[in-house]
Amino acid sequence: MTYFNTTNETGQTLKSYRAKAKTETEEILHYMRRYDFPYGASDIWRELYPNSSKPITNIRRSLTGLKKEGLIKVVRKQPGIWG
């Protein structure tokens, strides 16, 4: 699963960020497989993390990684909550 180390973290911090990203990505993949419906990032954000301060960019990162790994595919672009 993908974590883009844009803040140049190292050591234990990087390890924990990668583990967190992996968990988020696994949750998203499980959700998408369970409901087998074309979801966008904002749909997943609203459904999985409705009361969270989790940034939507985390969802987008997971979706990008899943797409690159061939685990999901883009079926259409859909507008999100910000357009």
SULGIKA-V831150 format. One record per backbone hydrogen bond with DSSP energy under -0.5 kcal/mol. CO is the residue of the C=O (numbers start at 1). NH is the residue of the N-H. E is the energy in kcal/mol with one decimal. If there is no record, write none. Layout:
co nh e
CO NH E
CO NH E
This chain:
co nh e
3 5 -0.8
4 6 -2.3
5 8 -1.1
10 13 -0.9
10 14 -1.3
11 15 -2.1
12 16 -2.5
13 17 -2.3
14 18 -2.5
15 19 -2.0
16 20 -2.3
17 21 -2.4
18 22 -2.4
19 23 -2.3
20 24 -2.5
21 25 -2.6
22 26 -2.6
23 27 -2.3
24 28 -2.3
25 29 -2.7
26 30 -2.5
27 31 -2.4
28 32 -2.6
29 33 -2.5
30 34 -2.5
31 35 -2.1
32 36 -1.6
37 39 -0.9
40 44 -2.2
41 45 -2.6
42 46 -2.2
43 47 -2.3
44 48 -3.1
44 49 -0.6
45 49 -1.4
49 52 -1.3
55 58 -1.5
55 59 -0.7
56 60 -2.2
57 61 -2.4
58 62 -2.1
59 63 -2.6
60 64 -2.4
61 65 -2.3
62 66 -2.7
63 67 -2.3
64 68 -2.4
65 69 -1.9
66 71 -2.4
66 72 -1.0
67 70 -1.4
73 75 -0.6
80 83 -1.4
